[in-house]
Amino acid sequence: MGWGEYSSDSRSERLYSSAVSKGYRDTEDYMSRKEQVFESRSMNNAMSPHGITVRESRDSAEHPESLAIIIALDVTGSMGTVPHHLVKEGLPKIMEGIIQAGIPDPQVLFLAVGDTNYDSAPLQVGQFESSDELLDKWLTSVYLEGGGGGNYGESYHLAWYFAGKHTSIDCFEKRKQKGLLFTIGDEPVLENISKNHIQRLMGPGQYSDMSAAELLKEASKMYEVYHIHIAETHSGQRLETVDRWRQLIGQSLLIADSHEDVSNIIRDTILANIKPGKAAHEITTPKKDVSEKSEKPNEEEILL
């Protein structure tokens, strides 16, 4: 996948026409409530992971230096604010920011994650895309289940599992340039996933129980893996949540004081990892600098 170009002008015209055709005054009126934008009331069949072998990010004449980017959205509880922000303004900020900076061929795959123990759709999978129309299509097809459970954690490791086991990306395979993977949420990651859960999601196959640490290591072979912790919610304010993430992922933990910070963090992290317009061997990954820019608030601030 990954055909087409990203155009802000085309996107604005398309969204306005769609909003008016649906009876809204304008795009802002249409975008004002997430229930209007995210219409799915169950998992879209096109986003079911069942039976998926691989999702591909490929070079082409149109995009000769593809860069694979995975954005995995927590769709439990109050986390619907993040996809709503992305579709309103965040995704254009990301795409325009990195393209204008000299990274011309980004290909973005949206995942949605929940809780394998409680949710009906704990993993939803889009396609790697480049065009504004197809990116919006997959993003707005996400089912905001709003579930989760009382087990103090979500299944963010499903994104690591899928990236490590079920993606094939030319930026890494041809140029040894890692893609970027962002999970976003306000809970800790569950410590393990059972082979039975994986089989239920993916379909028949040979699976094994795996820990979050093992899945992180697997995904890190092809991707620079980050977690963006949303600190503005009740769950996100727990200091032990931040501590658990730091123990697992270290400086790749990025703190968003508000869900509206997510797009800037993603854009800036991509630009910190990739030197725009340079060859693959010139890529740098200054994770320490990125983490410091997105550092968590001090303990007194986070408890307010």
N, C-alpha and C positions, 0 to 999 in steps of 0.2 A: 504494500500500500504506500501512501505518501505522495499521491499525485496532486497537482494543483498548487496555486500560489496563495499566500496570505495577503489579503487586501483589506485595509480598514475601510476604505470608501465603499467597496463592494459589500462588506459586512453591514455597514450602516444603512445602505439602500435596501439590502435584503431584509434586515430586521424591521425597518420601518414599514415596508410593504406587507410583511407578515403580520405585524401588529395591527395595521389598519384593516387588513382583510379579516382579522379575527374580532373586529369590533372595538379595538382600543383606540384612544385618541392619538397616541404616538408611541414610540419605542419606550420612552421612560415609563409611561403608564403600564405598558405590557410587562416590563421588567420589574415593576415595583414589588411584586410578591412572588416568592419562589414557587408557590403552588401553581401559579399561572405558567411559569416557565418549565418546571419539571412536572410534566403531566402523568408520568408513569405511576400506576398504583400497584404495580407488581414488577418483577424483573422483566425487562424487554428481552424477548427470545434471542435477539441478535447479540445480546451481551452475556448470554449464558456461557460459562466456561466449559460446560459439559461437551466432551468430544474434541476440544481444541488441541491440536498438536503443536502449532507454533504461530506466533504473530511475528511478522517480519518488518524490519526497517531497511529499505534497500536504496542503493544509489541508482540514479537514472540520468538520462541526458538532461532532464529538467532539474534534477537535484543531485549533482555529481558528488557532493560531499555531505551526505546525510548525517545528521546527528540525532541519535535516539534519545528521547526524553520520556520518562514515565512519571505521571502524576497520579498518585493513589489517594483517593479521597475517602475519609471516614464518613460514612452515611448513617451513623447511629446518633441517637439523642439529638442534641442541639447542633451537631456539626454540619447540618444542611446550610448553615451560613457561608461556609467556604465555597462550595460549588456555586451558590447564588452570587457571591462576590466575583468569582471567576467569570461567569457568563455575563454579568453586567459590565464589568470593566477590567477585571484582573487578567484574563487571557489575552486581550489585545495589548495590555501593558507588557506582558511577557514576550509575546511574539514580535511586536514592533520593536521592543527594546533590544532583543538579541539580533534581529535581522538588521536593524539600523546600525548596530555596533559592528557588523561585519561577519555574522554567522548566518549565511543565506539559506541554509537547507535544514532547519529543524523539523523533526517529525515527532509528534506528540501522541502518546498512547494514554488514554484515561482508564484507570481502574477504579472500582469502588469496593471498599472493604467494610465488613461488619464484624459479627461475632459468630464463629462456627458453632458455638454451643447453643445459641438461641435464635439466630436469624434465619429467615427463609432464603435470603440472597446474600450470603456473606462474602461472595466474590463476584464482581461484574467486570467484564472485559470488553474494551473497545478495540479499535485498530490504530496503528500508527498512521497519522495523517499530517498533511501540511497545509491544506487549503482552509480558509476561514469557514466555509460552508460545512465541510465534513467535520472539522473540529467542533463546531457548535452542535452539529447533529449528534455526535457521540456524547458530548458533555451533557446536553439536555435530555438524552435518553437514559441517563442514570436514574435509577429508582432510589429515592431518598426514603429508605425503609424506616429510619428513626428508631431502630431497635436497640440492640445491645442487651446486657444482662447485669446481674449483680456480682460478677466474678472479677471485678477490678482489672479490666483489661479488654483490649480488642484484638482482632486477628490481623494486625498490620503485617505479620509475617507471611500472609497469603500473597502479598505483593512481591515479597522477596522470593517466595517459592515460584510464582509465575514467571518473574523476570529471569530467574536462574535456570529454570527447567523448560520454559515454553516460549522463549523469544530468540530470534536470530537477527543480529544487527550488523550491517556492513561497516559501520564506523569502527567497530572493534575487530571484526573478522578480516577486513581488508587493510585497516590502517592502525590497528592496535590502539585505537582511541576509545576509551570507555564512554558509554552512554551515561546519563544521569537519571537517578531514580529518587523521587521524593514521596515519602509517606507523610500524611498530614492528619493530625488529630490531637485529642486532649487527654488520652488515657495511656497507661503502659501497654506494652505488647504482651500478649499471652505467652507463656514460657514455652509451650509445645504445641504441635499439631499432630493428630493421630493419622495413621494411614487410612483409617476408616473414613475420617472426615475428608481427606483428599480424594479418595475414591468416589465418595458421594458427590463431590463437586465436579471432578474431572471425567468420571466414567471409568470403565474397566482398564486395568493396567497394573503394573508392579509398583507398589508404593511401600514406604516404610515410615515409622514414626520419626519425626525430626524436631529438634529444638529450634527456638528462635535464633540462637547463636549459629547453628549449623546453616540455617536458611539465609541468614545475613552473609555468612562467608561465601555461600554459593552465589548469591546475587552479586557480591562484590568482585567476582571474577570478571564480569563484563560491565559493571556499572559503578560509578561513584554514588554511594548510597547515603541519603540524608533523611532525617526525620525532622519535620517542622512541628514543634509543640505549640498548641494554641493555649496561651496562658490566661485568657480572659474569662474562661468558664469556671464554674465551681470545681469541676474535676481538674481542670488545668492548673488551678492554684495550689494543688497539693505538692509540697516540696519533695515528698518521697517519689512522686511520679517522675519529676525531673532527675532526681538522683538515680533512679533505676535506668532511665534512658542513657544517662551519662556513663554508667557502668557498662552498658551494652555497646553503645555506638560512639562514645567519646566526643571528640570535637565535631563530629558530623551531626550533632544535635543542634538545631537552630531554633531560637525562641521567637515566637510571634506574639507580641503583647495584645494584638488585635487580629481578628481574621482578615481584616483589610490589609494587613502587612504581608500576607502570603505571596501575592504576585511580585512585590518588590524583592522579597527574599529569594524566590525562585529565579527571577531574572538576574539578580546580582550574583547568585551562586553559580549560575551557568557561565556568566562572564568571567568570574574569578577562576573557573576551571579551564576555560577555553580561551586561548589567545586568538581573537578574531582575525581571520584572513591568513593565519599561519599554517604551516604544515603540521601533520600529526605529531612529529617528534618534538615540536616546540610547545606542546601542551603542558600547562602547569596546573597543579592542584593545591593552592594555598589554603588548605582547610582551616588552619589556625586563624588566618585573617578573617575569613568569612564568619567563623564562629564568634570571634570577638565583636564583629559588627552587629551580630544578631544575638548578643549575650542576654542571658536571663536577667530580670530585675533582681535587686537584692531582696533578702528575705523579708524585710519590713514592707517593701513595696508589694510583694506578691501576696502578702497576707491581708492587705487592705481590701 
